[in-house]
Amino acid sequence: MKKGLMFLFTLSLSISLLVGCGGGNENTIEFWTPLTGDDGAYMDQLVKDYNATEPEFEVKHVITSDMYTKMYTVLNSGNGIPDLAIIHADRVPNFVKQGLLEPMTSVMEVQPELKEENYLAEAWNSGNVDGTQYTIPLDIHSSAMYYNKELLAKYGVENWLDDDVVTFDEMLTLQGKLDEGQYVLNDALLSWVIFAQIQNLGGDIQDENGEPAVNTPEMKQAIEAVKELKDAGLMTPYGEDGYLMFQSGDVLFSTDGTWSSIGHSQVENLDFGVTNVYSFDPETFHNRASSHLFAMLSSEDRTDEKEQGISEFLEFIRQNSIEWAEAGQIVASVDVIESPEYGDFIQSFFTSSEKQTESLYIYTYEHYPYIAEALDSYVADMVHGEIDIDTGLAEMQRFVDDKVSEGALDIENVVTEEEGE
């Protein structure tokens, strides 16, 4: 075959595969997720368990690392749109604004237990826009702070956990008292830590007119407070993997995610627990969170019968998602988190009381992805002194304003830290 014909054949085949992987099968629910990590295997098992019930519509789980890009591709073409997908909470406002989501009204009518009171409020509300429910929640995944029990005992600070909140002032008391090569905390998921502090300080990421607010007193205070910990020699060095340093036993606290419990538990002789991300005041604490949400992209080809099949799958997940807790996630189903088995999972700490559950804060501001991208790009440099904080904040604000001025959110060009989570 000539090279030109071979190229055209290959291109045609690639396009056909992309379009063909959508919800075209009448007897199958095509289900897209960005779960490229270990959590994808847990979702595979949930889907397998559901299909074992021999439903009329089997579910086909399709995992892809560039799911949002492919979503725009199929939505623009009108072909290959999946029947069901998992999206992140911060995507909902813009998806709805652009008319890319179908309401879950018909699905909820078929399965009346798919209702607000059967899910964690923060997860449910993250999919509600102007009174219309566009998603059904799977989980809340949150920032968390793991602690090394042996190091807490070594430095005599176990009492810091008496109120479940470690404060900036408490950590600063260890300045100059650590053995060489050991640290109080790492800089894992540092932007998530800052987002939590903004809530602790009563701030926000939008102003009274709904415009992005990045260069704010609360943002500056949050970054300065974390930088003070770094300047005191309490934070792991810039550029080193503080996550692995925690697992090696040289860091008291690791500010990573609820899902990280799986990795930590696989480390031999690492005796660890979990608590809230540090705060200024033990009475005011937040854990920056997000949610994996089931959603239906707008499609003229999705039949009423297939929507009924989707509702049956979602009801199965509501009742049987203890498997999802194995992935280290805070399950959204009230039935699951109130079951005795759920208490065996370390992340049950975050739903152990009403105040604890209320600490889980999900940002659903429509321009949040831009702000997250800006903070991810600049916060480590500001905390570690590579760039002046005032300069960094001004550049972040300019970055976000430029993005907003370019028009509607282009999901193909924005990758948040949640992709693949």
C-alpha positions as CSV (number, residue, x, y, z in Angstrom):
1,M,0.0,0.0,0.0
2,K,1.3,3.5,-0.9
3,K,2.4,5.7,2.1
4,G,-0.4,8.3,1.3
5,L,-3.1,5.6,1.3
6,M,-1.7,4.0,4.4
7,F,-1.8,7.4,6.2
8,L,-5.4,8.0,5.2
9,F,-6.4,4.5,6.2
10,T,-4.7,4.9,9.6
11,L,-6.3,8.3,10.2
12,S,-9.7,7.0,9.2
13,L,-9.3,4.0,11.5
14,S,-8.3,6.2,14.4
15,I,-11.3,8.5,14.0
16,S,-13.6,5.5,13.7
17,L,-12.2,4.0,16.9
18,L,-12.7,7.3,18.8
19,V,-16.3,7.7,17.5
20,G,-17.1,4.1,17.9
21,C,-16.2,3.9,21.5
22,G,-19.2,6.0,22.5
23,G,-22.7,4.9,23.5
24,G,-23.8,3.4,20.2
25,N,-24.5,-0.2,21.4
26,E,-28.2,-0.6,22.1
27,N,-27.6,-3.2,24.8
28,T,-24.6,-1.7,26.5
29,I,-24.2,1.4,28.8
30,E,-21.0,3.0,27.7
31,F,-19.4,4.4,30.8
32,W,-16.4,6.8,30.7
33,T,-14.2,7.7,33.6
34,P,-10.8,9.3,34.1
35,L,-9.8,6.7,36.8
36,T,-6.4,5.9,35.5
37,G,-4.9,5.1,38.9
38,D,-5.6,2.2,41.2
39,D,-9.1,3.4,41.7
40,G,-9.9,2.3,38.1
41,A,-9.4,-1.3,39.1
42,Y,-11.9,-0.8,41.9
43,M,-14.5,0.7,39.5
44,D,-13.8,-2.2,37.2
45,Q,-14.8,-4.6,40.0
46,L,-18.0,-2.6,40.8
47,V,-19.0,-2.8,37.2
48,K,-18.2,-6.5,37.1
49,D,-20.3,-7.1,40.2
50,Y,-23.2,-5.2,38.6
51,N,-23.0,-7.1,35.3
52,A,-23.1,-10.3,37.3
53,T,-26.7,-9.5,38.2
54,E,-27.5,-10.0,34.5
55,P,-29.1,-6.6,33.9
56,E,-30.9,-5.8,30.7
57,F,-28.1,-3.2,29.9
58,E,-24.6,-4.3,30.8
59,V,-22.1,-1.6,31.7
60,K,-18.9,-1.2,29.8
61,H,-16.2,0.8,31.7
62,V,-13.9,2.8,29.5
63,I,-10.9,4.5,31.3
64,T,-9.0,7.3,29.6
65,S,-6.4,9.8,30.8
66,D,-7.6,12.5,28.4
67,M,-11.3,12.0,29.0
68,Y,-12.3,15.6,29.0
69,T,-10.6,16.2,25.7
70,K,-12.4,13.2,24.2
71,M,-15.7,14.4,25.6
72,Y,-15.4,17.7,23.7
73,T,-14.5,15.8,20.6
74,V,-17.6,13.6,20.6
75,L,-19.9,16.4,21.8
76,N,-18.7,18.6,18.9
77,S,-19.2,15.8,16.4
78,G,-22.4,14.5,17.9
79,N,-21.2,10.9,17.5
80,G,-19.9,8.4,20.0
81,I,-21.2,10.2,23.1
82,P,-21.0,7.9,26.1
83,D,-24.2,7.0,27.9
84,L,-22.8,7.8,31.3
85,A,-19.6,9.4,32.7
86,I,-17.8,10.4,35.8
87,I,-16.9,14.0,36.0
88,H,-15.3,16.1,38.8
89,A,-17.4,18.6,40.8
90,D,-15.5,21.7,39.5
91,R,-16.6,20.8,35.9
92,V,-20.3,20.9,36.5
93,P,-20.9,24.7,36.4
94,N,-19.3,25.1,33.0
95,F,-20.7,21.9,31.6
96,V,-24.2,23.1,32.5
97,K,-23.5,26.7,31.2
98,Q,-22.5,25.2,27.9
99,G,-25.5,22.9,27.7
100,L,-23.4,19.7,27.9
101,L,-25.2,17.9,30.6
102,E,-28.7,16.3,30.8
103,P,-30.5,16.6,34.1
104,M,-30.8,13.5,36.2
105,T,-34.6,14.1,36.7
106,S,-35.8,11.1,34.7
107,V,-33.2,8.8,36.3
108,M,-34.3,9.9,39.8
109,E,-37.9,9.3,38.9
110,V,-37.3,5.7,38.0
111,Q,-35.2,5.0,41.1
112,P,-36.8,7.1,43.9
113,E,-34.0,6.3,46.4
114,L,-31.6,8.3,44.2
115,K,-32.4,11.4,46.3
116,E,-30.6,14.0,48.3
117,E,-31.1,12.6,51.8
118,N,-29.4,9.3,50.8
119,Y,-26.1,11.1,50.0
120,L,-23.6,13.3,51.7
121,A,-24.9,16.9,51.3
122,E,-21.7,18.4,50.1
123,A,-21.4,15.8,47.3
124,W,-25.1,16.0,46.3
125,N,-25.1,19.8,46.2
126,S,-22.0,20.0,44.0
127,G,-24.1,18.7,41.2
128,N,-27.0,21.0,41.7
129,V,-27.3,24.1,39.5
130,D,-30.1,26.6,40.0
131,G,-32.3,23.9,41.7
132,T,-31.7,21.2,39.0
133,Q,-29.8,18.1,39.8
134,Y,-27.4,17.2,37.0
135,T,-25.4,14.5,38.7
136,I,-25.5,11.6,41.2
137,P,-22.5,11.5,43.5
138,L,-20.1,8.6,43.9
139,D,-17.8,10.0,46.5
140,I,-16.0,12.9,48.1
141,H,-12.2,12.8,47.8
142,S,-10.4,15.1,50.1
143,S,-7.1,16.5,51.2
144,A,-6.0,14.8,54.4
145,M,-3.1,14.9,56.8
146,Y,-1.4,11.6,57.7
147,Y,0.8,11.4,60.8
148,N,3.6,9.2,61.8
149,K,2.8,7.8,65.2
150,E,6.3,6.9,66.1
151,L,7.6,10.4,65.4
152,L,4.8,12.1,67.3
153,A,5.8,10.0,70.3
154,K,9.5,10.7,69.7
155,Y,9.0,14.4,69.9
156,G,6.4,14.2,72.6
157,V,3.6,15.9,70.6
158,E,0.8,13.3,70.6
159,N,-1.4,15.8,72.4
160,W,-1.6,17.9,69.2
161,L,-4.1,15.3,68.0
162,D,-6.4,15.6,71.1
163,D,-8.7,18.0,69.2
164,D,-8.1,16.5,65.8
165,V,-6.6,19.7,64.5
166,V,-2.8,20.5,64.3
167,T,-2.2,24.3,64.3
168,F,0.5,26.4,62.8
169,D,1.6,27.6,66.2
170,E,1.9,24.0,67.5
171,M,4.2,23.0,64.6
172,L,6.4,26.1,65.1
173,T,7.2,24.9,68.6
174,L,9.4,22.2,67.0
175,Q,11.7,24.7,65.3
176,G,15.3,23.8,66.0
177,K,14.3,20.6,67.9
178,L,14.3,18.1,65.0
179,D,17.0,15.5,64.3
180,E,18.9,16.2,61.1
181,G,17.0,14.9,58.1
182,Q,13.6,14.9,59.8
183,Y,10.8,17.4,59.2
184,V,7.4,18.3,60.6
185,L,5.6,18.4,57.3
186,N,6.0,18.0,53.6
187,D,4.6,20.1,50.7
188,A,2.4,17.4,49.1
189,L,-0.8,18.8,47.5
190,L,0.3,22.2,48.6
191,S,-2.3,24.0,46.5
192,W,-5.0,22.0,48.3
193,V,-3.6,23.1,51.6
194,I,-3.9,26.7,50.5
195,F,-7.4,26.3,49.3
196,A,-8.3,24.9,52.8
197,Q,-6.7,27.9,54.5
198,I,-8.6,30.4,52.4
199,Q,-11.8,28.9,53.9
200,N,-10.3,28.8,57.4
201,L,-9.6,32.6,57.0
202,G,-13.1,33.3,55.8
203,G,-12.0,34.2,52.3
204,D,-13.2,33.1,48.8
205,I,-11.8,32.8,45.3
206,Q,-14.4,35.1,43.7
207,D,-15.4,38.7,44.5
208,E,-18.9,40.1,45.1
209,N,-19.4,40.4,41.3
210,G,-18.5,36.8,40.7
211,E,-15.1,37.6,39.2
212,P,-12.0,35.6,40.1
213,A,-10.3,36.8,43.2
214,V,-6.8,35.4,43.6
215,N,-4.7,38.4,44.8
216,T,-6.5,38.7,48.1
217,P,-5.5,39.3,51.7
218,E,-6.6,35.8,52.6
219,M,-4.6,34.1,49.9
220,K,-1.5,36.1,50.9
221,Q,-1.9,35.3,54.6
222,A,-2.3,31.6,53.8
223,I,0.8,31.5,51.7
224,E,2.8,33.5,54.2
225,A,1.8,31.2,57.0
226,V,2.9,28.1,55.2
227,K,6.1,29.9,54.1
228,E,6.8,30.6,57.8
229,L,6.9,26.9,58.4
230,K,9.3,26.4,55.6
231,D,11.5,29.2,56.7
232,A,11.6,27.7,60.2
233,G,13.2,24.6,58.7
234,L,10.1,22.4,59.3
235,M,9.2,21.6,55.7
236,T,10.8,19.0,53.4
237,P,13.3,20.6,51.0
238,Y,12.1,22.0,47.7
239,G,12.2,19.6,44.8
240,E,12.4,16.5,47.0
241,D,9.6,14.0,47.2
242,G,8.0,14.7,50.6
243,Y,5.4,12.0,50.0
244,L,8.1,9.4,49.9
245,M,10.0,11.0,52.7
246,F,6.9,10.5,54.9
247,Q,6.7,6.9,53.9
248,S,10.4,6.5,54.8
249,G,9.7,7.6,58.3
250,D,11.3,11.0,58.3
251,V,8.3,13.3,58.3
252,L,5.7,13.8,61.0
253,F,2.8,14.9,58.7
254,S,2.0,14.4,55.0
255,T,-0.7,16.6,53.4
256,D,-1.8,14.3,50.6
257,G,-5.2,12.8,49.8
258,T,-7.7,10.4,51.3
259,W,-6.9,7.9,48.4
260,S,-3.2,7.9,49.6
261,S,-4.1,5.6,52.5
262,I,-3.7,2.7,50.1
263,G,-0.1,3.5,49.3
264,H,0.8,4.3,52.9
265,S,-0.7,1.0,54.1
266,Q,1.6,-0.9,51.8
267,V,4.7,0.5,53.4
268,E,6.2,-2.0,55.9
269,N,6.5,-0.7,59.5
270,L,4.9,2.7,58.7
271,D,2.6,3.2,61.7
272,F,0.3,6.1,60.6
273,G,-3.0,7.7,61.2
274,V,-5.1,10.4,59.6
275,T,-6.4,13.8,60.8
276,N,-7.4,17.2,59.3
277,V,-5.1,19.4,57.3
278,Y,-3.5,21.9,59.7
279,S,-5.2,25.2,60.5
280,F,-4.8,28.5,62.4
281,D,-7.5,27.7,65.0
282,P,-8.7,24.3,66.2
283,E,-12.3,25.5,66.1
284,T,-12.1,26.4,62.4
285,F,-10.8,23.8,60.0
286,H,-11.5,22.7,56.5
287,N,-10.2,20.0,54.1
288,R,-10.3,21.0,50.5
289,A,-12.4,18.4,48.7
290,S,-13.9,17.4,45.4
291,S,-16.3,14.8,44.2
292,H,-16.6,12.1,41.5
293,L,-20.1,12.5,40.0
294,F,-22.1,10.4,37.7
295,A,-23.3,12.5,34.8
296,M,-25.1,12.1,31.4
297,L,-23.6,14.2,28.6
298,S,-26.2,15.8,26.3
299,S,-27.2,13.3,23.6
300,E,-30.2,12.8,21.3
301,D,-29.4,9.1,21.0
302,R,-29.9,8.1,24.6
303,T,-33.2,6.2,24.8
304,D,-35.6,6.1,27.8
305,E,-34.9,2.4,28.2
306,K,-31.2,3.1,28.4
307,E,-31.8,5.8,31.0
308,Q,-33.7,3.3,33.0
309,G,-30.7,1.0,32.8
310,I,-28.5,3.8,34.0
311,S,-30.8,4.4,37.0
312,E,-30.6,0.7,37.9
313,F,-26.8,0.8,37.8
314,L,-26.6,4.0,39.9
315,E,-29.0,2.4,42.5
316,F,-26.7,-0.6,42.6
317,I,-23.7,1.6,43.3
318,R,-25.6,3.5,46.0
319,Q,-26.3,0.2,47.8
320,N,-23.0,-1.6,47.1
321,S,-20.2,1.0,46.9
322,I,-18.4,-0.3,50.0
323,E,-16.0,-1.6,47.3
324,W,-15.3,2.0,46.5
325,A,-14.1,2.6,50.0
326,E,-11.3,0.1,49.3
327,A,-10.0,2.8,46.9
328,G,-9.5,5.2,49.8
329,Q,-12.5,7.4,48.9
330,I,-15.1,8.9,51.2
331,V,-18.2,7.1,49.8
332,A,-21.2,9.5,49.2
333,S,-23.9,6.9,49.9
334,V,-25.3,7.4,53.4
335,D,-26.2,3.7,53.6
336,V,-22.6,2.7,53.0
337,I,-21.0,5.2,55.4
338,E,-23.4,4.3,58.1
339,S,-22.7,0.5,57.7
340,P,-20.5,-1.2,60.3
341,E,-18.0,-2.2,57.7
342,Y,-17.2,1.3,56.6
343,G,-15.8,2.1,60.1
344,D,-12.9,-0.2,59.3
345,F,-11.6,2.3,56.6
346,I,-9.3,5.1,57.7
347,Q,-11.2,7.7,55.7
348,S,-14.3,7.1,57.9
349,F,-12.7,9.7,60.2
350,F,-14.0,12.4,57.8
351,T,-17.6,11.4,58.4
352,S,-17.3,10.5,62.0
353,S,-19.2,13.6,63.2
354,E,-21.4,16.4,61.7
355,K,-18.6,18.9,62.2
356,Q,-16.1,16.6,60.6
357,T,-18.3,16.1,57.5
358,E,-18.9,19.8,57.3
359,S,-15.1,20.4,57.0
360,L,-15.1,18.9,53.5
361,Y,-15.3,21.9,51.3
362,I,-15.9,21.5,47.5
363,Y,-15.2,24.4,45.2
364,T,-17.7,24.7,42.5
365,Y,-17.0,28.2,41.3
366,E,-17.0,28.2,37.5
367,H,-13.5,29.6,37.1
368,Y,-12.0,27.3,39.8
369,P,-10.0,25.2,37.2
370,Y,-8.1,28.3,36.1
371,I,-7.4,29.3,39.7
372,A,-6.3,25.8,40.6
373,E,-4.0,25.8,37.5
374,A,-2.5,29.1,38.6
375,L,-2.0,28.1,42.2
376,D,-0.4,24.8,41.1
377,S,2.0,26.7,38.9
378,Y,3.1,29.3,41.5
379,V,2.5,28.3,45.1
380,A,5.5,26.1,45.6
381,D,7.8,28.8,44.3
382,M,6.3,31.3,46.6
383,V,6.4,29.1,49.7
384,H,10.0,28.1,49.0
385,G,11.1,31.6,48.4
386,E,11.8,31.2,44.6
387,I,9.5,34.1,43.9
388,D,8.2,37.0,46.0
389,I,4.7,36.4,47.2
390,D,3.3,39.8,46.1
391,T,4.8,39.2,42.6
392,G,3.4,35.7,42.5
393,L,-0.1,36.8,43.5
394,A,-0.1,39.5,40.8
395,E,1.0,37.0,38.2
396,M,-1.6,34.5,39.3
397,Q,-4.3,37.1,39.1
398,R,-3.2,38.1,35.6
399,F,-3.0,34.5,34.5
400,V,-6.6,33.8,35.6
401,D,-8.0,37.1,34.2
402,D,-6.4,36.3,30.9
403,K,-7.9,32.8,30.8
404,V,-11.3,34.2,31.6
405,S,-11.1,36.9,29.0
406,E,-10.4,34.2,26.3
407,G,-13.9,33.1,26.7
408,A,-15.7,29.9,27.8
409,L,-13.7,27.3,29.6
410,D,-11.8,25.2,27.1
411,I,-11.5,21.8,28.8
412,E,-9.0,20.7,26.2
413,N,-6.5,23.2,27.5
414,V,-7.1,23.0,31.3
415,V,-5.7,20.0,33.2
416,T,-6.4,20.1,36.9
417,E,-4.6,18.0,39.5
418,E,-7.7,15.8,39.7
419,E,-7.3,14.3,36.2
420,G,-6.9,10.5,36.8
421,E,-7.6,10.7,40.5
